[in-house]
Amino acid sequence: MRREGFEFQVGKPQVLFKEEEGKKFEPYEILVIEVPEVYSGKLIELASIRKGDLKVIKPKGDFLHLEFEIPSRGIIGLRNKVLTSSAGTAIMNHSFLRYDAFKEGMPDRNKGSLVSMNEGQSLPFAIDRLQDRGKFFIEPGEKVYIGQVVGENTRDQDLGVNVIKAKKLTNMRASGTDENVKIAPRILFSLEESLEYIKEDEYLEVTPENLRMRKYFTHRKVY
């Protein structure tokens, strides 16, 4: 759809839970990973953090064959991390297994969002003065709109920011200039990473050329 020029908004993927006799159940999957032994420890740790239980480990040629039982929630966003941790050598597949008891403690994003409160073109001065507030997903010169998630807050709550605010001009020479501004490189997300990252009150806006995150509702407080 994206290649054909369609634009659409996608919410955070949600698994379907069940309740039986007052107990909560969630879907589990069989996760199969084949990876060179040198990377196996990292992948076992990745799956364990996401509540995966290692059931099978055996050699298969130059690779190790790993099988886990893992909640479907733990699969979301895992593929890119597996490929990164294995230098692109891992082969990963998964399929539905059964419904089983809900597992608490699944790791989740614990940082808030930096949300644009203005529409316009982002400026180096504005982004630079906000760098102590968090990390940014945009570069100077990018167009932003109200409600767009432009970065990650250092704290756990959302924060409205003004990334188009220009420096006030005076007739006095300032010691700092835009050329001296040092802005950290923006964080880039793939489609899968974006879907894993967004919160329940956020959309991923998918267009032929861009991936943008946005809030359902905008915030009023501006810094």
N, C-alpha and C positions, 0 to 999 in steps of 0.2 A: 504493500500500500504506500509506503514511504517513497519507494522508487517511482511509483506512478504519480507522485505529486500530491498525495493526500496529506492533510494535517489533522491530527487528533490528539486528545488528552487521555492519559491512562492513569488510573489510580494505583495505589500500592497493591501488589498481589496479595490475596487473602486465601488461606486454606479453609476448608469447610470442616467445622467441628461438629461433634455429636454429643448428646447428653443421654445417658441411660442410667436409670435408678439414681439420679442425682450426681452422677460422676461425669466428668468431661473427658471426651476422647478426641484424638486427632489422628490424621493419616500418617502412616509410616511408609518409608520406601526402602528398597534394597539399593544401595549405592555401591557400584563396582568401579574401582579405579585400578588401572594397570600403569605402573610407573617404575623407572629405574630405582634400584634399592637406595642409591645415594639420597634421593629425595623423599623416600617413604616416611621417614620420621616426621617431616614437616606436614605431610598430608594427613597422617594419623592424628597429629595434634590439631589440625584444622577441623577435621571431622569430629573429634572429641569435644572441642569447644562448642560445636553446634549440636551437642547431645547425641552424637553418633556412637554406636557400640560396635567395635571391631569383632566380627564373627569368623572371618576366614583370612588367613595370610599364608600364601604359598608361592614358591618360585614358578615363573612361567617364562622360560628362555632367559633373556637378559633383563626381564622385568619381574617385579613382585605383583602378585594378584591380591588385591585387598577387597574385602566385602564388609559393608557396614549395614546395620539397621539404624535408620536415622529419620526423625520427624521431617515431614515435607517442608516445614518452616525453615529447617536448616539447609535445605537444598537451594533456596532462593539466594542468588548472588554468589553461590559457592564456585561455579565453574571458572570464573575469571581468577579467583584466588588460587584455585588448584593449578591452573595453567601458569600463573605468575610464580608460584612456589616451586614448580617443577621445570622452570625454563621452557615451557611449552611442550614438554615430552610426555605428559600424562594423557591417558585415554580414560574418559569418564562416562559412565552410563548409569541411569537409575530408572526404576519402575515401581509402581505402587505395590505395596505388600499387604497391609491390613490397617484397620483402626485399632489404636491401643491407647493406654492412659496418657493424658496430657502431661508433658514435661515442663516443669517450671525452670526459670533461670536461663532461657534462651538469650544469647547476647543480642542487644538491640542498640540502635543509635541513641546516645545519651547527650547529644549536643543539639542546641536550638538552631534556628535558621536566621540568617541576616536577610531581611525582606525589604525590597525597594519600595520607598514611599513616594517616588516621583517618576515621571516619564520623561525620557530624554537621553542624552548621550553621556555616558559615564566619563568622569574626568580624573586624571592622575592625582591632582591635589585632593579630591574627595576620597578616593580609595586609599591614598597614603595615610590620611588622618584617621582612617577607620581600621587600619591594619592591626591595631592592638585589640580590636573587638573580635577578630576571627580571620579565617582564611576565605579567599574569594574564588568564585567560579567564573568570573568575568575579567576582561582586560580593559584598560582605559580605551575609550573610543567606541565601546560597544553600546548599542542602544538597549535601554531597559524600559520596563513598564511597571506600573503600580501593581504590587502583589507578587512580583517575580522574586524567586529565591536566588540571591546573588552571592551567597556565601554561607559559611558555617560559623555560628557563634561559638565563642570560647566557653560560654555557660550553657545551662540546660534549657533556657527559655528563649523564645523567639524575640528578635529585636528589629524594629523598623529603622532603616538607615537611608540617608540621602547621598547617593553616589554621583549626583550631577551638580553638587554644590561647588561653585567656582570660588577662587581666592579673591578676597576683596582687594580692589585696586586703590592705591594711595599715591601721593606724590613723593613718597619716601622710598628709597632703594632698600629692598629686603635682603637679608643675608642669605636666605634660601631661595632657590629658583626651581621651576618645574624640571630643569635638567638634572638637578641634584636629588630628585625624588627616586627612591629605590623601592620598587613594588615587587613582592614575592610572586613567582610564577603562579598562574591560576591552576586550580585543580580541574582536571578533565575527567569526565565519566563516560563510560560506554553505555549503551542502551540498557544492558543487564545491570550494570553497577548503579545506574540512575534509578531503576525500578526497585533495587534493594535499598537504596539510600533514602528515598522519600518517606515522609511520615504519613499517617492516616489522613491528615488534613491537607495533604499536598497532592498536586497532579504533576505528571511528567508530560510536557507539551512536546510532541514529536512532529517535526516538520521535515521536508526533504533535505534541508541543509543544517538544521540545528536541533539540539536537545535542550530544552529549558524546563526548569522546575518552577512551579508557582503554587501559591497558597489558594485554598478555596476562598478565604476571606482575607482582607487586608488589615493591617495594624495601624494604629494611630500615633504611637510614640515615635518620634524621629530623633536621631542622634547625628 
